[in-house]
Amino acid sequence: MFVLISTLISIAILAGIYHLAAKREKQHARKYQLLTLLRDVVHLLRRHRAVTHYSIQYQQHHEKEIEQIHQELGYKLHQLVETSRFENKPMYRVLQIKIDKLMEQWQDNTVARNQMEHGKLIRHSLFLMDEVTIAWLAIAQRDELHDEYHMNWQTVIDSLETLTQLRISIQDMQDRGGPERMRNYASVMIRRLNQLAVISPLSVASPMSARSIQSLNEYIEGEVLSLSEEELYDITSDLSLTVFNTYDQMLSDIIETLYLPLPRLSLA
């Protein structure tokens, strides 16, 4: 009788352990998929911003590429809503609605407004990624990773905010004091990039990033007296990629520690 009771207790304990493990695996898999989808949305939005910028600025025709991006975004956003828990679906639907609106109306935007509208949605998506990551770290009870992530996340967000101000100042270059504002924001951006280099040295040291940093430094120091609007947009686009590569690297390191490596991005 004692052996039977002991066996039943052991089976119950094993069943409980299995149930908890299965539940934890399901939580990990959902959060991993949400982050992967949001990551793809961010890169598709960046790609859409680049191609629509040239369409507006130079009246270039990229209908097929833009339509392909629209279709991919639509699929990813649908998957986001389907994957999320019931109580979280509304916030992903809000993102879906906002992106759908941009897809319909981007042709009515100026170059500057197109940059700003895409920037808002990219930051919106990043904040959703941050929420998922913070919740995952809380469930995993990894306080040391949480503290490291929070500190690095703040550096990334500060860099994006400075980059936004730098982009806004491009459209004011012809105004009185415009070039001086540009130099001030460029100086702040260089400091932000130095902070990012602590998080991901390889991202900031890439040839593309190094070239853009050199161009900004030459402009700040007066070695280059002026930069065209398009040159400035190209520089900010390169620096935007540097910021996102830094965040992607730090996120990938954390998610690999928690669960699995993030898949390689096939989106440019």
C-alpha positions as CSV (number, residue, x, y, z in Angstrom):
1,M,0.0,0.0,0.0
2,F,2.8,2.4,0.9
3,V,4.6,1.6,-2.3
4,L,1.4,2.3,-4.3
5,I,0.9,5.7,-2.5
6,S,4.5,6.6,-3.1
7,T,4.2,5.7,-6.8
8,L,1.1,7.8,-7.2
9,I,2.7,10.8,-5.5
10,S,5.7,10.5,-7.7
11,I,3.5,10.3,-10.8
12,A,1.6,13.3,-9.7
13,I,4.8,15.3,-9.1
14,L,6.2,14.3,-12.5
15,A,2.9,15.3,-14.1
16,G,3.0,18.6,-12.4
17,I,6.6,19.2,-13.5
18,Y,5.7,18.3,-17.1
19,H,2.7,20.6,-17.0
20,L,4.8,23.5,-15.8
21,A,7.5,22.8,-18.3
22,A,5.0,22.6,-21.2
23,K,3.3,25.9,-20.0
24,R,6.7,27.6,-19.8
25,E,7.7,26.3,-23.3
26,K,4.4,27.7,-24.7
27,Q,5.1,31.1,-23.1
28,H,8.6,31.2,-24.5
29,A,7.5,30.1,-28.0
30,R,4.8,32.8,-28.1
31,K,7.1,35.6,-26.9
32,Y,9.8,34.4,-29.3
33,Q,7.3,34.5,-32.2
34,L,6.0,38.0,-31.2
35,L,9.5,39.4,-31.1
36,T,10.5,37.8,-34.4
37,L,7.4,39.3,-36.1
38,L,7.8,42.7,-34.6
39,R,11.4,42.7,-35.6
40,D,10.4,41.9,-39.2
41,V,7.8,44.7,-39.1
42,V,10.5,47.2,-38.0
43,H,12.8,46.2,-40.9
44,L,9.9,46.3,-43.4
45,L,9.0,49.7,-42.2
46,R,12.6,50.9,-42.6
47,R,12.7,49.4,-46.1
48,H,9.3,51.1,-47.0
49,R,10.6,54.4,-45.7
50,A,13.7,54.2,-47.9
51,V,11.9,53.3,-51.1
52,T,9.0,55.8,-50.6
53,H,11.6,58.5,-49.9
54,Y,13.1,58.1,-53.3
55,S,9.7,57.8,-54.9
56,I,8.6,61.1,-53.4
57,Q,11.9,63.0,-53.7
58,Y,12.8,61.9,-57.3
59,Q,9.4,60.7,-58.6
60,Q,11.0,57.3,-59.1
61,H,8.6,54.4,-59.7
62,H,8.9,51.4,-57.4
63,E,5.4,50.2,-57.5
64,K,6.2,46.5,-57.5
65,E,8.7,46.7,-54.6
66,I,6.3,48.9,-52.6
67,E,3.4,46.5,-53.3
68,Q,5.5,43.5,-52.2
69,I,6.4,45.3,-48.9
70,H,2.7,46.1,-48.4
71,Q,1.9,42.4,-48.8
72,E,4.6,41.3,-46.4
73,L,3.7,43.9,-43.8
74,G,0.0,42.8,-44.0
75,Y,1.0,39.2,-43.5
76,K,3.3,39.9,-40.5
77,L,0.7,42.2,-38.9
78,H,-2.0,39.6,-39.3
79,Q,0.3,37.0,-37.7
80,L,1.0,39.4,-34.8
81,V,-2.7,39.7,-33.9
82,E,-3.2,36.0,-34.3
83,T,-0.2,35.1,-32.1
84,S,-0.9,37.5,-29.3
85,R,-2.9,36.7,-26.2
86,F,-6.5,37.8,-26.2
87,E,-6.0,40.7,-23.8
88,N,-3.1,42.0,-25.9
89,K,-4.7,41.8,-29.3
90,P,-6.1,45.4,-29.2
91,M,-2.6,47.0,-29.0
92,Y,-1.4,45.0,-32.0
93,R,-4.6,45.9,-33.9
94,V,-3.8,49.6,-33.3
95,L,-0.4,49.1,-34.8
96,Q,-2.0,47.3,-37.8
97,I,-4.5,50.1,-38.4
98,K,-1.8,52.8,-38.2
99,I,0.5,51.0,-40.6
100,D,-2.4,50.3,-43.0
101,K,-3.2,54.0,-43.0
102,L,0.4,54.9,-43.8
103,M,0.4,52.4,-46.7
104,E,-2.7,54.1,-48.2
105,Q,-1.6,57.7,-47.7
106,W,2.2,57.9,-48.1
107,Q,2.0,59.4,-51.6
108,D,0.3,62.5,-50.1
109,N,3.3,63.2,-47.8
110,T,6.2,65.5,-48.3
111,V,9.7,64.0,-47.9
112,A,10.0,65.3,-44.3
113,R,6.5,64.1,-43.3
114,N,7.2,60.7,-44.9
115,Q,10.3,60.4,-42.8
116,M,8.4,61.4,-39.6
117,E,5.4,59.2,-40.1
118,H,7.6,56.1,-40.7
119,G,9.7,57.1,-37.7
120,K,6.6,57.2,-35.4
121,L,5.5,53.7,-36.4
122,I,9.0,52.3,-36.1
123,R,9.3,53.6,-32.6
124,H,5.8,52.3,-31.8
125,S,6.9,48.8,-32.9
126,L,10.1,49.1,-30.9
127,F,8.2,49.9,-27.8
128,L,6.0,46.9,-28.3
129,M,9.2,44.8,-28.6
130,D,10.4,46.3,-25.4
131,E,7.2,45.4,-23.6
132,V,7.5,41.8,-24.7
133,T,11.1,41.6,-23.7
134,I,10.5,43.1,-20.3
135,A,7.6,40.7,-19.6
136,W,9.8,37.7,-20.7
137,L,12.6,38.7,-18.4
138,A,10.2,39.1,-15.5
139,I,8.8,35.6,-16.1
140,A,12.3,34.2,-16.4
141,Q,13.3,36.0,-13.1
142,R,16.5,37.2,-14.7
143,D,17.1,40.4,-12.8
144,E,20.7,40.8,-14.0
145,L,19.6,40.6,-17.6
146,H,16.7,43.0,-17.0
147,D,19.0,45.6,-15.5
148,E,21.5,45.3,-18.4
149,Y,18.7,45.4,-21.0
150,H,17.0,48.4,-19.4
151,M,20.3,50.4,-19.4
152,N,21.1,49.6,-23.0
153,W,17.5,50.1,-24.1
154,Q,17.6,53.7,-22.7
155,T,20.8,54.4,-24.7
156,V,19.1,53.1,-27.9
157,I,16.0,55.2,-27.3
158,D,18.0,58.3,-26.5
159,S,19.9,57.7,-29.8
160,L,16.7,57.4,-31.8
161,E,15.3,60.6,-30.2
162,T,18.5,62.5,-31.2
163,L,18.4,61.0,-34.7
164,T,14.8,62.2,-35.0
165,Q,15.8,65.8,-34.0
166,L,18.7,65.6,-36.5
167,R,16.2,64.6,-39.3
168,I,13.8,67.4,-38.3
169,S,16.6,69.9,-38.6
170,I,17.3,68.9,-42.2
171,Q,14.1,70.6,-43.4
172,D,15.1,73.8,-41.5
173,M,18.6,74.1,-43.1
174,Q,17.6,77.1,-45.2
175,D,16.2,79.0,-42.2
176,R,18.2,81.4,-40.2
177,G,20.2,79.4,-37.6
178,G,19.4,76.2,-39.3
179,P,23.0,75.1,-40.0
180,E,23.9,75.9,-36.4
181,R,21.1,73.7,-35.1
182,M,22.2,71.0,-37.4
183,R,25.7,71.1,-36.1
184,N,24.4,71.0,-32.5
185,Y,22.3,67.9,-33.1
186,A,25.1,66.3,-35.1
187,S,27.4,66.8,-32.1
188,V,24.9,65.2,-29.8
189,M,24.5,62.3,-32.3
190,I,28.2,61.6,-32.2
191,R,28.1,61.4,-28.4
192,R,25.1,59.0,-28.7
193,L,27.1,56.8,-31.2
194,N,30.0,56.6,-28.8
195,Q,27.6,55.3,-26.1
196,L,26.2,52.7,-28.6
197,A,29.8,51.6,-29.3
198,V,30.0,50.3,-25.8
199,I,26.9,48.1,-26.4
200,S,27.9,46.8,-29.9
201,P,31.3,47.9,-31.0
202,L,31.1,46.1,-34.4
203,S,27.8,47.8,-35.4
204,V,29.3,51.3,-34.8
205,A,32.6,50.4,-36.4
206,S,31.1,49.2,-39.7
207,P,32.4,50.9,-42.8
208,M,29.0,52.5,-43.5
209,S,28.7,53.9,-40.0
210,A,32.3,55.0,-39.9
211,R,31.9,56.9,-43.2
212,S,28.7,58.7,-41.9
213,I,30.4,59.6,-38.6
214,Q,33.4,61.0,-40.4
215,S,31.0,63.1,-42.6
216,L,29.3,64.5,-39.6
217,N,32.6,65.3,-37.8
218,E,33.9,67.1,-40.8
219,Y,30.7,69.2,-40.9
220,I,30.8,69.9,-37.2
221,E,34.5,71.0,-37.4
222,G,33.8,73.2,-40.4
223,E,36.0,71.1,-42.7
224,V,32.9,70.7,-44.9
225,L,31.0,74.0,-45.1
226,S,27.7,72.5,-46.3
227,L,25.9,69.2,-47.0
228,S,23.0,68.9,-49.3
229,E,19.6,67.8,-48.0
230,E,20.0,64.4,-49.8
231,E,23.4,63.9,-48.3
232,L,22.0,64.6,-44.9
233,Y,19.1,62.1,-45.4
234,D,21.6,59.5,-46.6
235,I,23.8,60.0,-43.4
236,T,20.8,59.8,-41.1
237,S,19.6,56.6,-42.9
238,D,23.0,55.0,-42.4
239,L,23.0,56.1,-38.7
240,S,19.5,54.7,-38.3
241,L,20.7,51.3,-39.5
242,T,23.6,51.6,-37.0
243,V,21.2,52.2,-34.1
244,F,18.9,49.3,-35.2
245,N,21.8,46.9,-35.7
246,T,23.0,47.8,-32.2
247,Y,19.5,47.1,-30.7
248,D,19.2,43.9,-32.7
249,Q,22.5,42.6,-31.5
250,M,21.7,43.3,-27.8
251,L,18.3,41.8,-28.2
252,S,19.6,38.7,-29.9
253,D,22.1,38.1,-27.1
254,I,19.4,38.3,-24.5
255,I,16.9,36.1,-26.3
256,E,19.5,33.5,-27.0
257,T,20.3,33.4,-23.3
258,L,16.6,33.0,-22.5
259,Y,15.5,30.6,-25.3
260,L,16.9,30.4,-28.8
261,P,18.9,32.6,-31.2
262,L,16.8,35.0,-33.2
263,P,16.6,34.0,-36.9
264,R,18.8,35.9,-39.4
265,L,17.1,38.8,-40.9
266,S,16.4,38.3,-44.6
267,L,15.0,41.9,-44.8
268,A,17.2,44.8,-45.6
